Every structure is written in C-alpha cells, then in structure tokens.
Amino acid sequence: MSILAAYLRKWRLQLSTGKTVSAAYHLCNGEAKRELSVSVDNKRLEHQLAPKYLGVRLDRTLSYKRHLEEVRAKVTARVSLIRRLAGTTWGASARTLRISTQALVFSAAEYCAPVWSRSPHVKKVDPIINNALRIITVEEEEVGRRCLGGFESTGCGKGRILFFLGLPIEREGFGFKHDISVELRRLLRDPRLTPEDYRPVEYTR
C-alpha cells in the first residue's frame, strides 16, 4: 500500500477512501470473519466480506451465492409486476408483455451472466425466469394459434426460443452457436423437416 500511496502522490491523484474497501478471497472457513487492516496515507479502509464491484457481489469464496440471492429477490419483484400486467380479459398485449419481460426481468437476471454462470447457486434464479416465461407464453400461444394455424402447448424451454430471450446454454458462454430458424421449425412441426432434424439440439463451441 505504501507503493500505491507513493504512486498517487507522484501523479497527484487522490484515492477516494470512502468508496474504497478491502476484502479477502479464500476457502479457509476458519478465517472467514477475519478483517483486514489496510491503510492508505494513515486512513484505514473499510473491510467488507462481500463487496460489490460493477453490480456484482463478490463473496469470500467467489461462489456468488449472495449475489444470486439478491438477483432472485430483485427479479421476483419484477415478475410480480409482469403478473399484474397479464390478465385473461383486461391484461396487456402479448407484445407488451414480451418487451416488458425483456426490459425488466431478463436485463436484471442475466446481468454479467458469464461471471457467475458456473456458480452452483445459479438455480436460484432460473425458476423465477421460468415463472415470467409462463406468464407471457399464455399470451404468445394464442397469437401463434391465430397466425400459424395452431401448435402444441409451449413449455418454458420452447418459450425461451420463441421469444428470443436467450437459453441457459448461452449464459454459460457466448461461444455456443445455435440455429434458431431450425429450432423454430422443429418446434412448430414444419412438414419440410425430415426425421433427422428432430434429433436433440446440439451445441458446439
């Protein structure tokens, strides 16, 4: 820290101690509650067990459990708003529900997903996203029956493709490639497809 303080003085920079915190990342449970004593220019920095950086909560073991719990609470509140917009007779249109879900739910649920996608606690968020998909799927199914002549009941997995809201496989890495047009025709049972096209979807890096 003395080197950092000297660098700041040399270039006439001032460290905002009120916005700077210290944290330790390790797997030693015996030292879980130990606080670091870090000072810069005789000013002690606040120690936080799980500081937030660029909107992501970084816990001690980098399991992102606390971050995903916060995301789940935020997304749950937003799904409640989407549910209020939906209704059998008076609710918003399917297009409005889809856009609202993309803007409110998925923007929060998938923020910085490549960072925490490998966390064992990622399943805390998925059920909430599926709840939102079920809400908008009901409206989109009715529109699809009118425009396409009808198709079978759409589940959450199909809803993710029909609404272009992203698949869990895309969260794990943007290097995966997926042919949306083939998958859409497969879901809609397009007669132009051969039995070979009905095999399980394959993802390649």
C-alpha positions in Angstrom: 0.0 0.0 0.0 3.0 2.3 0.5 3.9 1.9 -3.1 0.3 2.7 -4.1 0.4 5.8 -1.9 3.6 6.9 -3.4 2.2 6.5 -6.9 -0.8 8.6 -6.1 1.3 11.4 -4.7 3.7 11.3 -7.7 0.8 11.8 -10.2 -1.2 14.0 -7.9 -4.1 11.6 -7.6 -6.4 11.3 -4.7 -7.8 8.0 -3.6 -11.5 8.1 -2.5 -11.2 6.2 0.8 -15.0 6.4 1.2 -15.5 4.3 -1.9 -12.5 2.0 -1.4 -12.8 -1.1 0.6 -10.6 -4.1 1.4 -11.6 -7.8 1.1 -10.0 -11.2 1.2 -10.9 -14.2 -1.0 -10.0 -17.7 0.2 -11.5 -21.0 1.1 -10.4 -21.2 4.7 -13.5 -21.2 6.8 -11.5 -20.7 10.0 -10.5 -17.2 8.7 -14.0 -16.3 7.3 -14.7 -13.5 9.7 -11.2 -12.1 10.0 -11.0 -8.4 8.9 -8.0 -6.9 7.2 -6.4 -3.8 8.5 -5.4 -1.9 5.4 -4.5 1.8 5.4 -3.5 4.4 2.8 -1.9 7.6 3.9 -2.9 6.7 7.5 -6.5 6.3 6.5 -7.9 2.9 7.3 -10.0 1.3 4.6 -13.3 -0.3 5.4 -13.3 -4.1 5.3 -16.3 -5.8 3.6 -16.9 -9.5 3.5 -18.8 -9.3 0.2 -18.1 -6.0 -1.6 -20.0 -5.1 -4.8 -18.0 -4.4 -8.0 -19.7 -3.2 -11.1 -23.0 -4.5 -9.8 -21.7 -8.0 -8.9 -21.5 -9.1 -5.2 -18.1 -10.8 -4.7 -18.3 -13.2 -1.7 -15.3 -14.7 0.0 -15.3 -18.0 -1.9 -16.4 -16.4 -5.2 -19.5 -18.8 -5.2 -21.7 -15.7 -5.9 -24.3 -17.1 -3.6 -25.1 -13.8 -2.0 -25.2 -12.1 -5.4 -27.7 -14.6 -6.8 -29.9 -14.3 -3.8 -30.0 -10.5 -4.4 -30.7 -11.1 -8.0 -33.5 -13.5 -7.2 -35.2 -11.0 -4.9 -34.9 -8.3 -7.5 -36.3 -10.5 -10.3 -39.1 -11.8 -8.1 -40.3 -8.3 -7.5 -40.2 -7.5 -11.2 -42.0 -10.7 -12.2 -44.8 -9.7 -9.8 -45.2 -6.5 -11.9 -45.4 -8.6 -15.1 -48.0 -10.8 -13.5 -50.1 -7.7 -12.7 -49.9 -6.6 -16.3 -51.1 -10.0 -17.5 -54.8 -10.9 -17.4 -57.3 -13.1 -19.1 -59.6 -10.3 -20.3 -58.1 -6.9 -19.4 -54.3 -7.6 -19.4 -51.6 -6.1 -21.7 -51.0 -7.5 -25.2 -48.5 -10.3 -25.8 -46.0 -7.9 -27.4 -46.2 -5.6 -24.4 -45.6 -8.4 -22.0 -42.7 -9.7 -24.1 -41.0 -6.4 -24.2 -41.6 -5.7 -20.5 -40.2 -9.1 -19.6 -37.1 -8.5 -21.7 -36.5 -5.0 -20.2 -37.4 -5.7 -16.6 -36.7 -9.4 -15.9 -34.0 -10.6 -18.3 -31.9 -7.5 -18.1 -31.6 -8.0 -14.3 -31.5 -11.8 -14.3 -28.8 -12.1 -16.9 -26.6 -9.2 -16.0 -22.9 -10.3 -16.0 -24.0 -13.9 -16.5 -20.6 -15.0 -17.9 -19.1 -14.2 -14.5 -21.5 -16.3 -12.3 -22.8 -18.8 -14.8 -20.7 -21.6 -13.3 -21.9 -21.0 -9.8 -23.6 -23.9 -8.0 -26.3 -21.5 -6.8 -27.4 -20.4 -10.3 -30.6 -22.4 -10.0 -31.8 -19.8 -7.5 -32.6 -17.6 -10.5 -33.9 -20.0 -13.1 -37.2 -20.8 -11.5 -38.1 -17.1 -11.3 -37.3 -16.6 -15.0 -39.5 -19.6 -15.9 -42.3 -18.0 -14.0 -42.0 -15.0 -16.2 -41.9 -17.2 -19.3 -45.1 -19.0 -18.2 -46.9 -15.7 -17.9 -46.0 -14.4 -21.4 -46.3 -17.8 -23.0 -50.0 -17.9 -22.5 -50.5 -14.7 -24.5 -48.0 -15.7 -27.2 -49.6 -19.1 -27.7 -52.9 -17.5 -28.5 -51.3 -15.2 -31.1 -49.4 -18.2 -32.5 -52.5 -20.3 -33.0 -54.1 -17.5 -34.9 -51.1 -16.7 -37.1 -49.7 -20.2 -37.6 -52.8 -22.4 -37.5 -52.1 -23.7 -34.0 -49.3 -25.6 -32.3 -48.9 -27.7 -29.2 -48.7 -26.2 -25.7 -45.5 -24.2 -25.3 -43.3 -25.0 -22.3 -40.7 -22.7 -20.7 -37.9 -24.1 -22.9 -39.8 -23.5 -26.1 -40.8 -20.1 -24.8 -37.2 -19.1 -24.5 -36.6 -19.7 -28.2 -39.9 -18.3 -29.4 -39.4 -15.1 -27.6 -35.6 -14.9 -28.4 -34.9 -14.3 -24.7 -31.8 -16.5 -24.5 -31.1 -20.0 -23.4 -29.3 -21.2 -20.3 -26.6 -22.6 -22.6 -26.0 -19.1 -23.9 -25.4 -17.9 -20.3 -22.6 -20.3 -19.9 -20.7 -18.8 -22.8 -21.3 -16.8 -25.8 -19.2 -19.2 -27.9 -22.1 -21.6 -28.3 -23.8 -21.5 -31.6 -27.5 -22.3 -32.1 -29.6 -22.3 -35.3 -32.8 -20.5 -34.2 -34.6 -21.0 -37.6 -34.1 -24.8 -37.5 -35.2 -24.9 -33.9 -38.3 -22.8 -34.5 -39.4 -25.1 -37.4 -38.7 -28.1 -35.3 -40.9 -26.8 -32.5 -43.7 -25.9 -34.9 -43.5 -29.3 -36.6 -42.8 -27.9 -40.1 -43.5 -30.6 -42.7 -40.4 -29.5 -44.6 -38.2 -31.1 -42.0 -37.0 -34.6 -42.2 -36.8 -37.1 -39.2 -33.1 -36.3 -39.0 -34.0 -32.7 -38.0 -36.0 -33.9 -34.9 -32.9 -35.1 -33.1 -31.9 -33.3 -29.8 -30.4 -29.9 -30.4 -26.6 -30.0 -30.4 -24.5 -27.1 -29.2 -20.9 -26.6 -30.5 -18.2 -24.3 -29.3 
